[in-house]
Amino acid sequence: MATVDLPGFLGAFNTLATSADMNTWLNMGINLIISTIIGGIVLVAIIGILSKQWGESVKIGNAFLVVLIINVINIFGILGFLGFLGIISMILPVLIWIGLVKAFFGELSIVHAVIVGVVGYIISIFIIPILLSMVMGYVAF
């Protein structure tokens, strides 16, 4: 069987795809689905509370799509390939949160999108993993 060496980023993705067995991919898929559901519910609560306080009307159904995109970025380690950016790579996740919140909740002002983005990022680091570990104990796979 012939092997192909892919250059740069493609080689890293190829190594990730071929080094994992089926259980690893199954675990990542289940983790992606459950963390999107939990994160979406938490973001719906945050957006609902804050939009009522600010008097803005937003479509909260987009919260699950925002969380799904963030989870795909986090679970598959896409930001890990950008380590060469230095200090910017530490600020980049917050900027991604803010950008996605503003893109999917365009009704929010930029100040409110920044607040929701920062709060969402902090909650995704501290609260979502705790909730996910509590729920994953009940999932048999």
C-alpha positions in Angstrom: 0.0 0.0 0.0 1.4 3.4 -1.0 1.5 6.2 1.5 1.2 9.9 0.7 2.8 12.6 2.7 0.6 15.7 2.6 2.3 19.1 3.1 1.7 21.5 6.1 -1.7 21.6 7.7 -3.0 18.8 5.4 -0.5 16.4 6.8 -1.6 17.2 10.4 -5.3 16.6 9.5 -4.3 13.3 7.7 -2.4 12.1 10.8 -5.4 12.9 13.0 -7.8 11.1 10.7 -5.7 8.0 10.3 -4.4 7.6 13.8 -7.7 7.3 15.6 -9.7 4.1 15.8 -13.5 3.9 15.4 -14.1 4.3 19.2 -12.3 7.6 19.2 -14.4 9.0 16.4 -17.5 7.6 18.0 -16.6 9.3 21.3 -15.9 12.6 19.6 -19.2 12.4 17.8 -21.2 11.7 21.0 -19.3 14.4 22.8 -20.0 16.9 20.0 -23.8 16.1 20.0 -24.2 16.3 23.8 -22.0 19.3 24.3 -23.9 21.1 21.6 -27.2 20.4 23.2 -26.0 21.4 26.7 -24.1 24.5 25.4 -27.0 25.5 23.3 -29.4 25.3 26.3 -27.0 27.4 28.4 -26.5 30.0 25.6 -30.3 30.2 25.0 -30.7 31.0 28.7 -28.0 33.6 28.6 -29.3 35.2 25.4 -32.9 35.1 26.7 -32.1 36.8 30.0 -29.8 39.4 28.6 -32.0 40.3 25.6 -35.0 40.9 27.9 -32.8 43.1 30.1 -31.6 45.0 27.0 -35.0 45.1 25.3 -33.7 43.5 22.1 -35.4 40.8 20.2 -33.3 37.9 18.9 -33.8 34.5 17.4 -32.6 32.2 20.1 -32.6 29.2 17.8 -29.3 30.3 16.4 -27.7 29.6 19.7 -27.3 25.9 18.9 -25.6 26.7 15.6 -23.1 29.0 17.3 -22.3 26.4 19.9 -22.0 23.7 17.2 -19.4 25.7 15.3 -17.5 26.5 18.5 -17.6 22.8 19.5 -16.3 21.7 16.1 -13.4 24.1 16.4 -12.7 23.0 19.9 -13.2 19.2 19.7 -11.2 18.8 16.5 -8.4 21.1 17.6 -8.5 23.5 14.7 -7.1 26.3 16.8 -4.1 24.1 17.8 -2.8 24.4 14.3 -2.5 28.2 14.7 0.0 28.1 17.6 2.5 30.0 15.6 0.5 33.2 16.0 1.7 33.6 19.6 -0.3 35.9 21.8 -3.0 36.3 19.2 -3.8 32.6 19.5 -4.8 33.1 23.1 -7.2 36.0 22.2 -8.5 34.3 19.1 -11.1 32.0 20.8 -12.8 35.1 22.4 -12.7 36.9 19.1 -14.3 33.9 17.4 -17.1 33.8 20.1 -17.7 37.5 19.6 -17.7 37.3 15.8 -20.1 34.3 15.8 -22.5 35.9 18.3 -22.6 39.1 16.2 -23.0 37.1 13.0 -25.8 34.9 14.2 -27.5 37.4 16.5 -27.2 40.5 14.3 -30.0 42.2 16.3 -27.6 42.7 19.2 -25.5 45.8 19.3 -21.8 45.3 19.1 -21.4 46.1 22.9 -24.0 43.5 23.8 -22.4 41.0 21.3 -19.0 41.5 23.0 -20.6 40.9 26.5 -22.4 37.7 25.3 -19.3 36.5 23.5 -17.0 36.9 26.5 -19.6 35.4 28.9 -20.2 32.5 26.5 -16.4 31.9 26.2 -16.0 31.9 30.0 -19.0 29.6 30.5 -17.7 27.3 27.8 -14.4 26.9 29.6 -15.7 26.4 33.2 -19.4 25.5 33.3 -20.0 23.4 30.1 -17.3 20.8 30.9 -18.8 20.3 34.4 -22.4 19.8 33.0 -21.0 17.6 30.2 -19.3 15.3 32.6 -22.4 14.9 34.7 -24.5 14.0 31.6 -21.9 11.7 30.0 -22.1 9.5 33.0 -25.6 8.5 31.9 -24.7 7.9 28.2 -23.8 4.3 27.5 -21.6 3.7 24.5 
